[in-house]
Amino acid sequence: MRRLTISVDDDLADAFDQLVEGKGYLNRSEAFRDLVRKELGASEVATGKAKWCVATVSYVYDHHERQLSNRLTQMQHDHHDIAVASQHVHLDHDNCLETVVLKGRIDDVRACADSIISQTGVRHGNVHIVSVDMKKDKYIHAGHTHVHPHR
């Protein structure tokens, strides 16, 4: 491990210390490492360097919208190699929240997420992509993969 020394103005240092405390980090170094990992991962996704990811797609929709629930379920089945899990929550009489976990090539994951969010009746949607290395499991040969976060 290497030690880095940085200088920042007092206001930024105070704000960072508040972030460290507010998020429950044990020290500044852990908070700094997380911030750097987050930015490096986002940069790899933005520049196209990262090829694989895991992602969550969360969206709120009106379950009264004609055939929307069926279309959303069918889309997950159509992308069974990408959509690996989902959670459905009834928010009120009209609205549902769904979160779908996706895994695969970033371009395929993004296309799947965009197609879900763009459905008529989906009111709010958000995609969170985390770049990962995909490794073929050397012990199981039936299409089993492991994901490894970038370090």
C-alpha positions in Angstrom: 0.0 0.0 0.0 1.3 3.5 -0.9 0.8 6.6 1.2 -0.5 9.8 -0.6 -0.3 13.2 1.0 -2.7 15.8 -0.3 -3.4 19.4 0.6 -6.8 20.9 0.6 -8.3 24.2 1.9 -9.8 24.3 5.3 -13.4 24.4 4.2 -13.0 21.3 2.0 -11.2 19.5 4.8 -14.0 20.3 7.2 -16.6 19.1 4.7 -14.7 15.9 4.0 -14.4 15.2 7.8 -18.2 15.7 8.1 -18.7 13.2 5.2 -16.4 10.7 6.9 -18.3 11.0 10.2 -21.7 11.1 8.6 -21.1 8.0 6.5 -19.6 6.1 9.5 -16.1 5.6 8.1 -13.4 4.7 10.6 -10.9 7.1 9.0 -10.3 9.4 6.1 -8.4 6.9 4.2 -11.3 4.5 3.8 -13.6 7.3 2.7 -11.0 8.6 0.2 -10.5 5.0 -1.3 -14.2 4.7 -1.7 -14.5 8.0 -3.5 -11.6 7.2 -5.8 -13.0 3.7 -6.6 -16.4 5.3 -7.4 -14.9 7.9 -9.7 -12.6 5.4 -11.5 -15.5 3.0 -12.0 -17.8 5.8 -13.4 -15.0 6.9 -15.7 -14.5 3.4 -17.0 -18.2 3.1 -17.7 -18.4 6.6 -19.3 -15.3 6.0 -21.6 -16.3 2.6 -22.7 -13.3 0.9 -21.1 -15.4 -1.2 -18.8 -17.2 -4.0 -20.6 -19.1 -5.9 -17.8 -21.3 -4.7 -15.0 -23.9 -5.4 -12.4 -26.7 -2.9 -12.2 -30.0 -2.1 -10.5 -32.9 -0.7 -12.3 -35.5 0.8 -9.9 -38.8 2.2 -11.3 -42.2 3.3 -10.1 -45.2 2.5 -12.3 -48.9 2.6 -12.3 -50.1 -1.0 -12.1 -53.5 0.1 -13.6 -51.7 0.9 -16.9 -53.0 -1.5 -19.5 -50.8 -4.6 -19.7 -47.8 -2.8 -18.3 -47.1 -5.4 -15.5 -47.3 -8.2 -18.2 -44.9 -6.3 -20.5 -42.4 -5.6 -17.7 -42.4 -9.3 -16.7 -42.1 -10.4 -20.3 -39.1 -8.1 -20.8 -37.4 -9.7 -17.8 -38.1 -13.1 -19.3 -36.9 -12.0 -22.7 -33.6 -10.9 -21.0 -33.3 -13.9 -18.7 -29.6 -14.0 -19.3 -29.3 -10.3 -18.0 -32.2 -9.9 -15.5 -31.1 -12.1 -12.5 -33.5 -11.0 -9.8 -36.4 -8.6 -9.1 -38.3 -7.3 -6.1 -41.8 -5.9 -6.3 -43.3 -3.5 -3.7 -46.9 -2.2 -3.5 -46.5 1.5 -2.6 -50.2 2.4 -2.6 -53.4 1.6 -4.4 -52.1 2.7 -7.8 -48.3 2.6 -7.7 -45.7 -0.2 -7.5 -41.9 0.0 -7.1 -39.8 -2.7 -8.8 -36.1 -3.1 -8.6 -34.4 -5.5 -11.0 -30.8 -6.7 -10.7 -29.0 -7.0 -14.0 -25.7 -8.6 -14.9 -23.8 -8.7 -18.2 -22.2 -6.6 -20.8 -22.7 -2.9 -20.2 -24.2 -2.2 -23.5 -26.7 -5.0 -23.1 -27.5 -4.1 -19.5 -28.0 -0.4 -20.5 -30.3 -1.4 -23.4 -32.4 -3.6 -21.2 -32.7 -1.0 -18.5 -33.6 1.7 -21.0 -36.3 -0.4 -22.5 -37.8 -1.0 -19.1 -37.8 2.6 -18.0 -39.1 3.9 -21.4 -42.3 1.9 -21.1 -45.6 3.9 -21.1 -46.8 4.0 -17.5 -43.3 3.9 -15.9 -43.3 7.2 -14.0 -39.8 7.3 -12.5 -36.8 5.2 -13.3 -33.2 5.1 -12.3 -30.2 2.9 -13.3 -27.2 2.3 -11.1 -24.3 0.6 -13.0 -21.2 -0.8 -11.2 -18.4 -2.0 -13.5 -17.0 -5.4 -12.7 -14.6 -8.0 -14.1 -16.5 -11.1 -15.2 -14.6 -14.3 -14.7 -15.6 -17.7 -16.0 -15.7 -20.1 -13.0 -13.0 -22.7 -13.6 -14.9 -25.4 -11.7 -18.4 -25.1 -13.0 -18.7 -25.3 -16.8 -22.4 -24.8 -17.2 -22.3 -21.1 -17.9 -21.6 -20.1 -14.3 -19.8 -16.8 -13.8 -18.4 -14.8 -10.9 -18.2 -11.1 -10.8 -15.2 -9.3 -9.3 -15.4 -5.7 -8.3 -12.6 -3.5 -9.5 -10.2 -2.9 -6.6 
